[in-house]
Amino acid sequence: MGKIHPETGEVLHRDVRPIEYTYKEQKIIVDQPGWYPTEGDEGIFNRQDMKVASKALEIMKERHQRYLKENNFEVGDVAFA
């Protein structure tokens, strides 16, 4: 049984599709579960589905922090990144 998209009226079906998320010039593609139309990628996600997106964001933030830490140079009282 499908769900009806609240804006388009299309029938949605449970699926997992590759979705690209970005954070500060980083990109990550994850297999995002959700309710999707047959054509297109305008999905609807519940709280459980969004855990995948949250984890992707967490990974990108950690990578960004690691990059900043690894590329931080200090000279006296002044720090350069």
GUGU-353754 format. One line per 4 residues: number of its first residue (from 0); their letters; for each residue x, y, z of N, C-alpha, C, O. Coordinates in Angstrom, 2 decimals. Atoms other than C-alpha are relative to their C-alpha. Layout:
<nodes>
NUM> A> X/Y/Z/X/Y/Z/X/Y/Z/X/Y/Z; ...
</nodes>
This chain:
<nodes>
0> MGKI> 0.85/-1.18/0.00/0.00/0.00/0.00/0.88/1.23/0.00/1.84/1.30/0.77; -0.78/-1.21/0.11/1.37/3.39/-0.93/-0.56/1.13/0.85/-1.58/1.00/1.52; 0.38/-1.24/-0.67/1.13/6.85/0.53/-0.28/1.02/-1.09/0.24/0.90/-2.19; 0.30/-1.04/0.97/-0.25/9.92/-1.25/0.83/1.25/0.35/0.84/1.70/1.49
4> HPET> -0.78/-1.22/-0.21/2.04/12.93/-1.70/-0.96/1.15/0.29/-1.90/1.37/-0.47; 0.94/-1.04/-0.39/0.37/15.86/0.08/-0.10/1.18/-0.96/-1.11/1.88/-0.97; 0.03/-1.13/0.92/1.26/18.40/-2.62/-0.37/-0.39/-1.43/-1.12/0.31/-2.11; 0.21/0.38/1.41/1.21/16.49/-5.91/-1.12/-1.01/-0.19/-1.64/-1.16/-1.30
8> GEVL> 1.02/1.03/0.12/-1.30/13.74/-5.15/0.52/-1.30/-0.58/-0.25/-2.25/-0.76; -0.58/1.22/0.54/1.11/11.15/-6.56/0.02/-1.10/1.05/0.10/-0.84/2.25; -0.13/1.15/-0.89/1.18/7.66/-5.10/1.49/-0.22/0.26/2.29/-0.26/-0.67; -1.39/0.23/-0.40/4.42/7.09/-3.17/0.16/-1.43/0.49/-0.77/-2.04/1.02
12> HRDV> -0.32/1.36/-0.42/6.11/3.78/-2.47/1.28/0.01/0.83/2.15/0.86/0.62; -1.21/0.13/-0.80/8.71/2.74/0.07/1.14/-0.41/-0.91/0.99/-1.31/-1.74; -1.16/0.30/0.83/12.15/2.69/-1.51/1.24/0.52/0.69/1.15/1.28/1.66; -1.30/-0.54/-0.45/15.83/3.35/-0.86/0.69/0.50/-1.26/0.89/-0.25/-2.22
16> RPIE> -0.61/-0.60/1.18/17.51/5.73/-3.28/1.25/0.77/0.40/1.34/1.29/1.51; -1.20/-0.79/-0.30/20.93/7.37/-3.50/-0.33/1.49/-0.01/-0.89/2.01/-0.97; 0.24/-1.43/-0.14/20.72/10.97/-2.28/1.33/0.66/0.37/2.06/0.15/1.22; -1.22/-0.73/-0.31/23.57/13.49/-2.23/-0.29/1.11/1.01/-1.21/1.91/0.82
20> YTYK> 0.07/-1.08/-0.99/24.00/15.71/0.83/1.31/0.75/-0.03/2.36/0.17/-0.32; -1.21/-0.82/-0.02/26.48/18.57/1.12/0.11/0.75/1.32/-0.88/1.07/1.97; -0.31/-0.80/-1.19/28.16/20.38/4.00/1.37/0.63/-0.22/2.37/-0.07/-0.35; -1.25/-0.75/0.15/30.82/23.09/3.60/0.90/-0.59/-1.09/2.04/-0.98/-0.84
24> EQKI> -0.71/0.46/1.20/31.90/21.98/0.12/0.29/-1.50/-0.01/0.94/-1.98/-0.94; -0.13/1.46/0.00/31.86/18.29/1.09/-1.28/-0.58/-0.57/-2.35/0.01/-0.44; 1.17/0.70/0.52/29.53/15.86/-0.61/0.07/-1.45/0.44/1.14/-2.05/0.51; 0.08/1.41/-0.34/28.36/12.46/0.47/-1.30/-0.54/-0.59/-2.33/0.12/-0.54
28> IVDQ> 1.18/0.64/0.56/25.94/10.09/-1.24/-0.35/-1.16/0.92/0.49/-2.00/1.23; 0.46/1.05/-0.90/23.87/7.84/1.01/-1.22/-0.68/-0.60/-1.93/-0.10/-1.42; 1.21/0.72/0.38/21.21/5.22/0.45/-1.11/0.45/0.95/-1.17/0.00/2.10; 1.01/-0.64/-0.84/18.22/7.20/1.77/-1.35/-0.70/-0.12/-1.97/-0.68/-1.19
32> PGWY> 1.34/0.58/0.03/15.08/5.29/2.70/-1.06/1.10/0.06/-0.81/2.18/0.60; 1.08/-0.97/-0.05/11.79/7.09/2.25/-1.17/-0.44/-0.87/-1.20/-1.55/-1.38; 1.16/0.20/0.86/8.50/7.35/0.38/0.24/0.80/-1.27/0.35/2.03/-1.22; -0.34/-0.65/1.26/9.16/8.12/-3.30/-1.06/-0.24/-1.07/-1.75/-1.26/-1.06
36> PTEG> 0.87/0.23/1.15/7.09/8.62/-6.47/0.71/-0.93/-0.99/1.92/-1.14/-0.90; -0.60/0.88/1.01/7.66/6.27/-9.39/1.04/0.76/-0.81/2.13/0.24/-1.07; -0.92/-0.86/0.75/9.30/9.11/-11.35/0.47/1.13/0.91/-0.32/1.65/1.71; -0.52/-1.12/-0.78/11.53/11.75/-9.77/0.54/-0.43/1.35/0.50/-1.61/1.71
40> DEGI> -0.63/0.32/-1.28/13.20/11.99/-6.40/-0.53/0.85/1.15/0.12/0.98/2.18; 0.62/-0.81/-1.05/10.86/14.22/-4.37/-0.62/-0.92/1.03/-1.83/-1.15/1.03; 0.48/0.94/-1.00/10.59/11.84/-1.45/-0.50/0.69/1.26/-0.27/1.87/1.48; 0.46/-0.44/-1.31/8.94/12.18/1.93/0.66/-0.94/1.01/0.66/-2.16/0.83
44> FNRQ> -0.77/0.78/-0.96/10.92/11.05/4.96/-0.59/0.13/1.39/-1.00/1.22/1.81; 0.45/-0.05/-1.38/9.84/10.11/8.45/1.22/0.14/0.92/2.36/0.19/0.46; -1.08/-0.21/-0.98/11.90/10.52/11.62/1.06/-1.09/-0.10/2.26/-0.81/-0.04; -0.94/1.13/0.11/13.47/7.07/11.27/0.85/0.13/-1.26/2.05/-0.12/-1.23
48> DMKV> -0.73/-0.18/1.26/14.43/7.78/7.63/1.08/1.07/0.15/2.18/0.93/-0.38; -0.91/-1.14/-0.12/16.10/11.06/8.63/1.24/-0.32/0.84/2.19/0.47/0.85; -1.20/0.41/-0.74/18.54/9.21/10.91/1.16/-0.22/-0.96/2.32/0.01/-0.60; -1.04/0.20/1.01/20.45/8.33/7.72/0.61/1.35/-0.38/1.84/1.48/-0.45
52> ASKA> -0.48/-1.34/0.36/20.71/12.01/6.72/0.77/0.62/1.17/1.80/1.28/0.96; -0.68/-0.55/-1.17/21.69/12.99/10.28/1.38/-0.61/0.17/2.34/0.09/0.51; -1.30/0.68/-0.10/24.48/10.40/10.31/0.95/0.52/-1.08/2.14/0.70/-0.82; -0.83/-0.53/1.08/25.75/11.69/6.94/0.53/1.38/0.38/1.70/1.68/0.16
56> LEIM> -0.42/-1.33/-0.43/25.84/15.24/8.31/1.05/-0.09/1.11/2.02/0.66/1.10; -0.96/0.21/-1.09/27.65/14.04/11.44/1.37/-0.39/-0.55/2.39/0.11/-0.09; -1.26/0.44/0.61/30.29/12.31/9.30/0.70/1.17/-0.69/1.91/1.34/-0.54; -0.60/-1.13/0.70/30.84/15.42/7.17/0.52/1.05/0.98/1.56/1.65/0.73
60> KERH> -0.47/-0.95/-1.01/31.12/17.65/10.25/1.29/-0.49/0.64/2.22/0.30/0.85; -1.23/0.56/-0.57/33.71/15.30/11.78/1.17/0.13/-0.96/2.27/0.49/-0.55; -1.05/-0.14/1.01/35.69/15.29/8.53/0.48/1.45/-0.08/1.68/1.71/-0.19; -0.34/-1.42/0.08/35.57/19.10/8.41/0.84/0.41/1.22/1.84/1.11/1.07
64> QRYL> -0.75/-0.33/-1.22/36.76/19.42/12.03/1.40/-0.60/-0.05/2.37/0.04/0.35; -1.31/0.66/0.12/39.57/16.93/11.39/0.89/0.77/-0.99/2.08/0.96/-0.74; -0.75/-0.77/0.99/40.63/18.90/8.29/0.52/1.30/0.61/1.68/1.65/0.43; -0.42/-1.26/-0.63/40.69/22.17/10.26/1.12/-0.24/1.01/2.07/0.54/1.08
68> KENN> -1.02/0.31/-1.01/42.72/20.56/13.04/1.33/-0.36/-0.66/2.39/0.08/-0.21; -1.22/0.44/0.68/45.21/18.97/10.63/0.66/1.13/-0.78/1.86/1.07/-1.04; -0.54/-1.10/0.80/45.66/22.23/8.68/0.08/1.30/0.78/-0.03/2.38/0.20; -0.08/-1.17/-0.87/46.00/24.61/11.62/1.47/0.20/0.39/2.09/-0.69/0.97
72> FEVG> -1.39/-0.31/-0.31/49.40/26.28/12.00/0.04/1.16/0.97/-0.62/2.17/0.74; -0.11/-1.07/-0.98/50.30/28.40/15.02/1.37/0.63/-0.05/2.39/-0.07/-0.11; -1.23/-0.78/-0.05/52.93/31.13/15.05/-0.15/0.99/1.13/-0.90/1.96/1.02; 0.15/-0.88/-1.15/53.32/32.76/18.43/-1.42/-0.03/0.51/-1.96/-1.09/0.82
76> DVAF> 1.37/-0.09/-0.49/49.91/34.00/19.53/-1.03/0.03/-1.14/-2.21/0.26/-0.90; 0.88/-0.10/1.15/48.45/33.91/16.00/-0.14/-1.40/-0.63/0.86/-2.09/-0.84; 0.24/1.29/0.64/46.85/30.83/14.44/-0.45/0.22/-1.44/-1.27/1.10/-1.72; 0.36/-0.06/1.42/46.59/30.31/10.68/-0.62/-1.33/-0.40/-0.14/-2.39/-0.01
80> A> 0.63/1.23/0.49/44.30/27.83/9.01/0.07/-0.01/-1.50/-0.39/-0.96/-2.14
</nodes>
